[in-house]
Amino acid sequence: MKQNLDFESLEKNLIDVIAESHIKLGYTKSSMGFYYPLESLNRLLDSELSSADMEKALQGFCEFAEARLGKASYSRDNIRFCILIPAEGVEYVHEKIKDTGFLREFIEGIQCHNCTIEDILKIFSHYSEHVKCEKLDNGEFDYLLYFEDGVPDTYRYCVKFEGGHITYHRFTQKDYGALGF
């Protein structure tokens, strides 16, 4: 098993997903579980671990992140893993992680019925001059947006306009690349 696993990347991803859920659903001090396919965990950890070795790695991750995320745990269902963050870890994110404002403004913006790609671009451009927007023709998403310099975040936002509503999926750069679009 590779010893130089990128635990910081996995922790940041979990923190970002918890913060995103707080924006969408509001904060409650309760545990939260997050499912990851083996391939996504390997991309986050910069590894090529088997399912069995990933279990060992996640034990190490839980120890690594305990001071911030509490006594996290994990379970495995074949090649899918659930990482359970306890209430104290969720509270840590709520109280200690600074909201840049971007994700909140983005989520609120796309909830407006008449939101356009131009409106979304304005939100992105409010936070950076280095915004990339690509029209997609893959059948799943209409646009890809991201910050070229990684500020305020490094995620790839895939947006779909459908029936007067907008949906989005947020991917790490590596997970987006693995989609093969």
N, C-alpha and C positions, 0 to 999 in steps of 0.2 A: 504494500500500500504506500502511495506517495505521501511523504511526511510534510511537505510544504503546501498545505491546503490553504486556500484563500478564505479563511473564516470571516474576515472583515467584510468581504463581498456578500456572503450569505447573510450576515447580520444586518448590513445596510439594506439589503433587499427586504428582509422581514420587517425592519423598522419602517421602510417606505410603504410597504403594503398595509401595515397597521395604521400608519398616518393617513393613507388614502381611504381606508375604511372609516376612520373617524370623520373625515370630510363628508363621505357619502351617507353614513348611517348615524353619526353622532358618537360621542364617547360614552362607553359604559365600562366600568371596572370589572371585566370578566375575561376569562381565558379565550383565546382565539386559535383556531387550527388552520394551517395552510398546507395545501397539497402541492407537491412537486414531483414531476416525473424524474426518473433517474437521470435522464439526459440533461435536464435543466439544472439539477444539483451539480452534476459534473461540470457544466459550463460555469456556474457560479463559483465553484471551488477550484476551477482550473485543474481538473483531474479527469481520469478515465477509470473510475472505480466500478467494480462489480456491485451488485445489490448487497451482497454480504459485506464487502469492504466499506460500502457507503454507510451501513449501520454502525460500524466502528468509527467512521469519520464523524457521523452525527453525534455519537456519544462525546467525542472530543469537542465538537462544536458546542454542545450543551454546556460543557464545563467552561469553555472559552467565554461564552456570552453570559454566564450566570450572574455576574456582578451587575449587569445592566438589564437583562431580560428575565431574571429569576430562574427558577428550576424548570427550564424548558425540557420537553420530552419529545419523543418521536415514535412513530409506528410505521410499519411497512406492510403494504399490500402488493405483493409481487414486485413490480418495478416502480411503484408509486409510493411516495413517502408523505406522511403527515407530520409536520412539526407543530407541536402544541406550545404556545406561549402562555404562561400563567398570567393571572390578573395583574400581578405586580409588574410584569414585563410590559403589559399593555399600558399600565399607569405610567411607567417610566417614559414610554414614547409620548404619551399625552402631556406629561409635565416637563420633559427635558429636551425634546426635539423641536427645534425652531421651525415654524411654518414660513416658508419663503413667500407664500401668497400665490405663487403660480398655479399649483395644482388646484387649490380652492377656486381661484378665478376661472380656470379652465373648466372644471366640473360644473360650476354654476353657469358658465357661459353656454355650454353645450346643452344645458337643460332648457334654455329658451327655445320656444317653438320655431321661431323664424331665424335661428342661428345659421349663418353661412360660413363657408370656408374663409371668407375675408374676415369675418368676426373672429374666428379662431386664430387666424394669422395675427390680428391685432393684439390678442391676448399674448401669444407667444412673443411678438415683437416688443411688447411692453417690458419683457424681462430680459431680452437680449437682442442685439443687432445681428446675431449669427444664427438665423433660423433657416432651416431647410424644409421645404414643402415639395413633395413629389406626388403627382397624380398617379394612382395605381390602377392597373387593369388586370387584377388577379381574381376577380369574382368575389372576394371576401371583404376587401376594404376599398374605399375610394381614395384616401390620401394617407400619406406617411408624413409626419412632422417630427422634427427633433431639433435640438440645439447643437449646432456644429461644434461648438467649443465645450460642450458638456456642462454649461452653466445656464440655468440653475439645476438641471439634472441631465443625466445621460440616457434616459429612456427613449424608446422609439414609440411614438403615439400613432396608432393606426385608427383612422376614423372612417365611419360608414354613415352615409345619409340614407335614411330609409323611412318612407311614409311620414315625412315631417318631423322625424326624430333623428337624433344622432347617438350612435353608440361608439365606444372606443375600447381599444385594448392597449395596454401599456406593456411593452416588452423590453428586456435588457437588450443591449446591442447584439450580444452573442445569440440570444434566443431568436431575435428577429432574423439574423443572418441564417440561422438553421431552418427557418421556414422556407427558404429558397425562392422567395418572390423575386 
